[in-house]
Amino acid sequence: MLEKCGNEPCHLVPRVEALERANEQHGNTHREVFDRLRELERLEGIQGEQYKNILEKLDNLTRRHDELNRKLSELEAKPAKRWDKLAETVLVAIATGVVCFLLGRVGL
């Protein structure tokens, strides 16, 4: 039923009703938007936790990689150390032999 503005039917009533319907639709739209924002915030929290876990695993892998590289370097250096030790032993034996030879020549 249309309200009356004086003796005439009020022409603002349909406009007000249209605005009320639009306002109700906007309220529904706002609720949907805020629900979606809440869901995005929840998912962002989950992704943040996953990112943190990935960084921890990457850090662990980096430490393990560094440890394995250190062990590999030690293993690679081991044969060289053996050759160095062998060369040192041979030089000591030669030097001892020379000293013994010279001492034998001198007559001590």
Backbone bond lengths (Angstrom), bond angles and torsions (degrees), N, CA, C in turn:
res aa  C-N    CA-C-N  psi(-1)  N-CA   C-N-CA  omega(-1)  CA-C   N-CA-C  phi
1 M - - - 1.445 - - 1.516 108.24 -
2 L 1.313 116.22 129.56 1.446 121.83 -177.10 1.518 110.40 -82.27
3 E 1.322 113.77 136.96 1.462 119.75 175.31 1.522 107.96 -72.78
4 K 1.297 114.87 162.25 1.468 118.72 179.15 1.517 108.75 -110.64
5 C 1.304 115.22 138.92 1.453 122.14 173.16 1.534 104.95 -106.95
6 G 1.273 113.70 93.09 1.469 116.80 -173.94 1.515 107.46 74.55
7 N 1.327 117.75 -129.53 1.461 122.55 179.39 1.522 111.91 -90.63
8 E 1.319 118.55 -12.02 1.459 124.15 -176.35 1.529 109.91 -97.35
9 P 1.346 118.04 152.46 1.457 119.41 172.12 1.545 109.09 -65.75
10 C 1.314 115.88 140.23 1.471 120.05 -176.11 1.528 109.01 -75.59
11 H 1.296 116.14 123.35 1.460 121.75 -179.02 1.534 112.33 -81.04
12 L 1.332 117.59 -8.69 1.460 120.66 -179.36 1.531 112.75 -84.38
13 V 1.328 117.22 -20.71 1.462 120.45 -176.18 1.532 111.65 -58.24
14 P 1.330 121.62 -49.08 1.459 120.08 179.50 1.529 112.16 -62.18
15 R 1.314 116.30 -35.55 1.463 119.55 178.84 1.526 110.73 -67.52
16 V 1.331 116.15 -41.17 1.465 119.91 178.86 1.521 109.91 -65.08
17 E 1.326 117.37 -42.76 1.465 120.90 178.49 1.531 110.84 -62.88
18 A 1.329 117.04 -39.36 1.461 120.85 177.86 1.528 110.25 -64.90
19 L 1.312 116.35 -40.59 1.464 120.26 177.91 1.522 110.99 -65.39
20 E 1.323 117.71 -38.97 1.467 120.98 178.00 1.530 110.71 -63.89
21 R 1.350 116.42 -42.80 1.471 119.53 177.01 1.534 110.65 -63.20
22 A 1.323 116.41 -42.93 1.461 120.36 179.28 1.526 110.23 -63.67
23 N 1.317 116.74 -40.04 1.461 121.26 179.21 1.530 110.18 -63.96
24 E 1.308 116.59 -39.54 1.476 120.23 177.45 1.529 110.61 -64.87
25 Q 1.327 115.99 -42.67 1.468 119.87 177.35 1.528 110.93 -63.64
26 H 1.333 115.96 -40.32 1.465 119.42 178.09 1.521 110.58 -64.22
27 G 1.329 116.96 -38.16 1.467 120.17 177.48 1.522 110.80 -61.19
28 N 1.333 116.14 -42.78 1.467 120.15 177.66 1.525 110.66 -63.78
29 T 1.329 115.73 -42.58 1.459 120.15 179.16 1.526 110.35 -62.58
30 H 1.333 116.78 -42.70 1.467 120.23 179.15 1.526 110.96 -62.67
31 R 1.324 116.69 -41.85 1.473 119.48 177.44 1.527 110.59 -60.26
32 E 1.317 116.49 -43.94 1.470 120.16 178.44 1.528 111.20 -61.81
33 V 1.314 116.46 -44.04 1.468 120.20 -179.93 1.520 110.24 -62.36
34 F 1.330 116.96 -45.67 1.466 120.03 -179.29 1.525 111.25 -67.41
35 D 1.328 117.16 -35.15 1.471 119.28 175.11 1.529 110.30 -63.20
36 R 1.317 115.54 -42.80 1.470 119.24 178.64 1.523 111.22 -65.57
37 L 1.328 117.58 -39.30 1.465 120.53 177.04 1.523 111.30 -62.77
38 R 1.336 116.81 -42.01 1.466 119.79 177.50 1.531 110.81 -61.35
39 E 1.329 115.64 -41.51 1.462 119.78 179.11 1.537 110.41 -64.64
40 L 1.322 117.33 -41.84 1.466 121.10 177.37 1.522 110.94 -62.73
41 E 1.322 117.69 -41.40 1.468 120.86 177.61 1.519 110.71 -63.01
42 R 1.338 116.50 -40.97 1.468 120.26 178.44 1.530 110.02 -63.07
43 L 1.337 116.08 -45.72 1.461 120.03 179.58 1.525 111.56 -65.55
44 E 1.330 116.66 -35.36 1.457 120.17 177.64 1.533 110.37 -63.62
45 G 1.332 116.40 -38.46 1.466 119.72 176.71 1.520 111.25 -63.60
46 I 1.308 116.44 -41.51 1.467 121.06 178.70 1.529 109.67 -64.43
47 Q 1.332 116.42 -45.07 1.462 120.01 179.44 1.521 111.26 -63.64
48 G 1.327 116.47 -37.74 1.460 119.70 177.57 1.519 111.29 -61.36
49 E 1.332 116.40 -41.76 1.465 120.75 178.20 1.526 110.58 -65.69
50 Q 1.334 116.57 -41.89 1.461 120.18 177.81 1.532 110.48 -63.34
51 Y 1.309 117.20 -41.29 1.465 121.69 178.89 1.532 109.87 -62.15
52 K 1.316 115.89 -42.59 1.466 120.64 178.42 1.526 110.25 -61.19
53 N 1.334 117.20 -43.61 1.470 121.05 178.46 1.523 111.51 -63.71
54 I 1.324 116.38 -40.32 1.469 120.35 178.71 1.527 110.11 -62.72
55 L 1.336 116.70 -43.37 1.469 120.04 179.74 1.523 111.01 -64.11
56 E 1.334 117.52 -38.74 1.465 120.14 177.78 1.530 110.62 -63.50
57 K 1.336 116.57 -44.29 1.465 119.84 178.94 1.522 110.95 -64.36
58 L 1.321 116.49 -40.16 1.457 120.24 178.56 1.528 110.46 -63.96
59 D 1.312 116.84 -40.30 1.460 120.88 177.31 1.529 110.46 -63.14
60 N 1.339 116.57 -42.91 1.468 120.27 177.17 1.520 111.17 -62.41
61 L 1.323 116.76 -42.33 1.468 120.35 178.32 1.524 111.17 -63.71
62 T 1.321 116.66 -39.32 1.466 120.68 178.95 1.521 110.51 -63.42
63 R 1.340 116.12 -44.85 1.473 118.91 178.19 1.518 111.13 -62.99
64 R 1.327 117.20 -42.61 1.462 121.35 179.72 1.534 110.13 -63.46
65 H 1.333 116.07 -41.97 1.461 121.62 178.32 1.525 110.21 -60.47
66 D 1.329 116.97 -45.54 1.465 120.40 178.91 1.525 110.99 -61.96
67 E 1.333 116.11 -40.37 1.473 120.22 179.18 1.527 110.80 -64.47
68 L 1.326 116.83 -43.66 1.463 120.17 178.99 1.528 111.40 -65.62
69 N 1.329 117.65 -37.89 1.467 120.48 176.61 1.523 110.97 -62.90
70 R 1.326 116.48 -40.51 1.467 120.29 178.85 1.525 110.18 -63.33
71 K 1.348 116.58 -44.86 1.467 119.95 178.86 1.523 111.37 -63.92
72 L 1.311 117.30 -39.78 1.461 121.54 178.62 1.527 110.50 -62.84
73 S 1.320 116.44 -42.28 1.469 119.95 178.01 1.517 110.68 -61.72
74 E 1.334 116.60 -40.79 1.464 119.70 178.11 1.525 111.27 -63.65
75 L 1.335 116.72 -42.12 1.461 120.19 179.39 1.524 111.68 -66.46
76 E 1.323 116.71 -38.51 1.460 119.97 178.56 1.526 111.07 -66.96
77 A 1.329 117.45 -32.93 1.464 121.24 -177.47 1.526 111.76 -79.90
78 K 1.323 118.38 -18.49 1.468 121.61 -175.43 1.531 112.90 -60.03
79 P 1.333 119.97 -49.16 1.477 118.80 178.88 1.532 112.03 -60.73
80 A 1.303 117.13 -37.96 1.470 119.93 179.02 1.522 109.80 -63.51
81 K 1.325 117.36 -38.29 1.458 120.47 178.18 1.530 110.50 -64.97
82 R 1.341 115.87 -37.95 1.470 119.29 178.29 1.519 110.95 -63.70
83 W 1.339 117.05 -44.30 1.468 120.69 178.81 1.521 110.15 -64.08
84 D 1.317 116.96 -39.99 1.463 120.05 177.71 1.526 110.32 -61.98
85 K 1.317 116.92 -43.60 1.466 121.51 179.65 1.533 109.64 -64.29
86 L 1.349 116.74 -42.77 1.459 120.63 178.68 1.531 110.71 -62.11
87 A 1.325 116.44 -44.99 1.470 120.38 179.31 1.526 109.98 -62.21
88 E 1.314 117.04 -41.21 1.460 120.79 178.47 1.534 111.11 -62.50
89 T 1.321 116.22 -43.59 1.472 120.64 179.27 1.521 110.89 -63.40
90 V 1.335 117.33 -43.12 1.463 121.28 179.23 1.525 110.16 -62.88
91 L 1.341 116.75 -43.52 1.474 119.74 179.16 1.524 111.51 -63.68
92 V 1.336 116.13 -40.58 1.474 119.22 177.99 1.526 109.47 -64.36
93 A 1.324 117.38 -41.36 1.470 120.45 179.57 1.529 110.65 -64.09
94 I 1.318 116.95 -43.20 1.468 120.37 179.08 1.531 110.06 -64.00
95 A 1.333 115.56 -45.39 1.466 119.53 179.94 1.520 110.31 -62.47
96 T 1.312 117.14 -40.97 1.463 120.66 178.03 1.523 110.18 -64.31
97 G 1.306 116.14 -42.06 1.465 120.50 178.42 1.519 111.63 -61.71
98 V 1.332 115.85 -43.95 1.463 120.06 179.85 1.524 109.86 -63.75
99 V 1.329 116.54 -44.74 1.465 120.35 -179.63 1.532 109.19 -62.82
100 C 1.316 118.59 -43.94 1.461 121.74 179.68 1.532 110.31 -63.66
101 F 1.335 116.36 -41.28 1.451 120.52 177.81 1.529 111.45 -60.57
102 L 1.333 114.79 -47.11 1.451 119.70 -179.23 1.529 111.25 -66.25
103 L 1.302 117.95 -38.30 1.452 121.50 177.64 1.536 110.17 -67.12
104 G 1.314 116.63 -35.68 1.468 120.75 177.39 1.510 110.77 -68.68
105 R 1.310 118.02 -34.50 1.447 122.53 179.64 1.529 110.69 -71.44
106 V 1.311 113.20 -35.75 1.460 117.66 -178.36 1.518 108.39 -74.82
107 G 1.273 118.83 -29.03 1.453 122.07 176.48 1.524 112.94 100.76
108 L 1.273 117.69 23.98 1.466 117.98 177.48 1.466 113.17 -89.22
